Amino acid sequence: MIPKFVQPFLWSYDVDALDISRDKRRIITNVLNLGTSEATDWLFDTYTNEDIKNCLVNPLPGEWNNKSMTFWSLLFDVRPCESNVRFLK
């Protein structure tokens, strides 16, 4: 179950249909791009560092904004795969 305070960052999805395990790339991407500190705290409690790093190294194409990707990549000390990186405009 996705908490109410995380749901606004998944506004374009039916949150009742999202599965925390199956849809983790989508959830991680949206929360890191748009989330509050409360939402990111939940994210870090819910997913492993490896799950998060995987979303940064292999980003969903066209889903990240440049500033968010740069910030989180520096924080987790990873580099996104160049072939997958297309930022939102």
N, C-alpha and C positions, 0 to 999 in steps of 0.2 A: 504494500500500500504506500503510495506516494503521499507524504504529508501535505496538508493544506498550504503551508508556507512555501512549498516548492512548486506547487501546481501553476502559479502565475508564469513561471519560466518555461512552462510546457504548454502555453496557451493555445497553440495550433494543433494540439493532439488531444485525443480522448484519453484523459489520464486514467480513467477506469479500465481502459483496454491495455494500457502500458504495463509491462511486466518488468520488475526491477532487474531481473537477471537477463532476460532476453533483449530488452531494450536499453541496456546499460550505456552503450555508445551514444545513443540519442540523449539520454538523461544527463550523462556526464557533460556532453558537449553543450547542451542548453544551459545547465547550471553554471558551468565555468564561464560561458559567454555572458550570461545575463543575471546570474544569481546574486543574492545578498550574502552577507557573512553568515547569517543563520542557515541559508540554503547550502552554502559551501561546507559549513560545519557538518551538516547532515550527510552531504556527499562523502566527506572524508571518513565519516563513521560507517557509511554503508558500503563503500567500495575500497578495494585495496589500492595502494600506490601503483601497483603494476597495471591494474585496470585503467587508472587515470593516465598513466604514462602511455599506455597503448593507444588511448584516444588522442593523445598529443602527437605521438610518432606517426600514427596512421589516421589522420583526421578525416572526418566526413567531408568530402569535397564541397566547397562553396558554403559551408555552414559556420565557419569561424570568422570573427572579425580580427583584423590584424593585431590590434592592441591586446586583445585577450590572449591570442595564441602566443604572442611574444612574452607577455607577462608569465603565463603558466609554464611555458617552455623553459624560461629562465629559472623559475621557482623549482621545477622538477628536474632541471639540468638535462633536458632532452632536446633533440632537434627533429622537427617534423620531416617526414619523407617528402622530398621536393615534388615528386610526381603527383602527390595527392593534395598539395596546398593550392587552393583557390579560395580567396577571401571574399566575404560579403563586401559589397560596395556601399 
